[in-house]
């Protein structure tokens, strides 16, 4: 269970690092500082290439086909992390501890929009308070696991899983929300713990009515132009 939690959080932290670098590049561009980029070059592509070179020491020697596949895997993990952040922003970090295959299938289903996913989590939090309460207690267990401490929680994990699955299986049709959390870059500390790093993302996520104001997607942002 601890490995599952750490794996999900590792994806979240990777995505947060992506957003931080993307934000720094855009700030530098706005201040007319830093390197110049070719017209039409996307900031996200530049950041992805930066992380690819960091993660693969032999990046320059890898053929283009394999590079493309590496980028796709990286972006896919970032998209999954982004969706887990949206879920955790509604149901606390406790949701990361619930090994529900049904919930994972909802999060990983590309056909389920982010707004619809948020609506499902809102329904769980509002209409099933017992589930939300159990997840709130599990939140402390997640923090203990992440800090390499013994998880001290009296919550019946199996029951929590069953309750979440029951909600997901028996939900009425939901109308997608028009609001989506937005990443609001601040001056992040470079030595934040995993928990505080993820908390910063959630706490700095104001709600905007326009989807165009949504925090940057791993592979969808405006091109950098001179």
N, C-alpha and C positions, 0 to 999 in steps of 0.2 A: 504493500500500500504506500509506504514511504517513497519508493521509487517512482510510483505513478504520480504522486504529488510533485516530487522534485522534477520529473520530466515535463509536466505541464507548466510548472513555474519557470523552468529553464526556457521554454518556448516564449513565455510572457516576457522574461527579461531580455531575450534576444530581440523581440519586437520593440521593446522600450528603447534599447540601444539604437535600433534602426531609426526610430522616431527622433531621438535626440540628435543624431548625426544629420538627419534630414532637416531638422529645425535650424541647426547651426549653419548649414549651407545656405538656406533661404535667408537667414538673418545677414550673413556675410554678403549675399547678393544684393540685398536691400540697401546695405551700407556701402556698396561698391567696393568691397574688400575681397581678398582671397583670389583664387585662380579664375581665369576667364574660361567660359565654356562655349562650345560651338552652338550656334542658333538651333533651337529645337531639341537640344539634349535635355533629358529629364533628370531632375535632381535625384529621384528615386533610383534611377539606373546607375547613377554615379555612386550612390551609397551602397547599393547592392554589390557593385564591382569592388568597392573598398572592402566589404566584409568577405567577399569571396577570396580575395588575395590574403586576407588575414586568416581565414579558415583553411585555405589550401596553399601550402608553401610552394607547391609546384604549379600554381595557377597559370603562369605564363607558358608552361609546357603542355598544358592540357588542350586537347583538340576542341574545336568549337562546338561539336555535337555534345560532348560531355559537359562543357561549360554551360550550355543551354539547360541541360538536365539538372545540373547543380543549382542554377538560378531558380529553376522551377520548384525544386524541393525546398529551397530557402524561402521563397515567396509563399508556398503552400503552408509551411509551418508558421509563418508570420500571420497569414490569414486565420489559421486556427487559433493562434494565440490571441489575436484581436477579438475573436468571438468569445473565447473563454473569459477575457477581461470584461466584456459586456455582461456575460452571465454572472460573474463574480461581483460586478458593481450592483447587481440587484439582490443577490442571495449570499453575499459575503464569501470569504475565502473557503468557507466550509464546503462549498459546492465542489471544490477541487479534490476533496477527500472522498467523495461519493463515487465509487466505481460502478456507476450505472451504464451499461452498454446502450440502453435506450437514450439516455441523456447525451452520451457521446455521439450517438448517431444523429441526434438533432443538431448538435453543435457543428458536426463535420459535414452535414448535408448542405451542399452548395445550393440546392434548390430552395432552402429556407432562408429568406432574406434576414438581414440583421434586425430590421424593425420588427419582423414577425417573431424572431427569437426573443427580442426584448419583451414583446407582448406576452409571450409564454411565461417568461420569468416573472413579469409583473403579476400575472395571474396567480402563480404559485405563492408569491410573497404576500399578496393582498387577500386572496380568497381562501388560502390554506395556511393560516397563521402557525399551526402546529409544525408544519414542514419548515417554515421560515425560522421558527424558534429552535428546532433541532439543528438546522444548518448554522444558526448563530452560535450554538454551543460547540459545534464541530469546528467553527472558525478558530477557536483557541487551540484545538488539537492540531490543526494545520500549522499554526504558528510554532507550536512545539516541535513538530516534525522538521520544519524548515530551519529551526535553530538547533537541530541535532539534540533535542531534549526528548524525554519520554512524554508521549502524548497522554495527558491526564484528562480523560473525558468520560462521563457516565452515560453518554448518549449511545443508544442501540443503533449502531451503524447500519445493520441489516434492515432495521425498521425504517430508518431514514431513506435508504435506497428504495425500499418498497413503496414508501409514501410518495417520493418524487416520481417514480415510474407510474404510479397510479394516477397522479395528476396529469402527466404527459399523455397517458393512454386515454383518459376520459375527458380531456379538455374540450369545451365547445369551440366552434369556429371563432377565431379571433381576427379582428380587423388590424392590419399592420399599423403601428404607431407612425406618426409623422415626425417624431422627434428622435434623435440619436445622440448619445454622448459624444462629446468632441474633446479631443486632446488639446489642452491649452498649455503650450510650452512655457516653462518658467526657467529659472537658473538651477538645474538639477545638480545635486551633489554627486561627485564621481565616486564616492565611497559609501553609497547607500546599501543597506542590507536588502536581500530579495523581497522581504515582506514590505519594508518601507518604500522600496522602489515601486512595487505594484500598487501600494496604497496611494502614492503620489499621483500615479496615473488616474486612479479612480477619483481621488479628491479634487483633481484639477480638471475634471471633465464636466464642464457646464453644458446645459442643454440648449441647443439652437434649433429653430423650427425649419431651417433650410438644409436639405441633405447636402448641398454643395459646401456647407460649413463643417461637414463631418471631418474628424481628424484624418490625416493622410492615410490612404490605403497603401499597402506594401508595393503595389504596382500601378497606382492610379493617382498621379498628381500632375500639375501643370508643367510644361517643359520650361527649361531655363533658356531665356533669350537675352541677347545683348541689347 
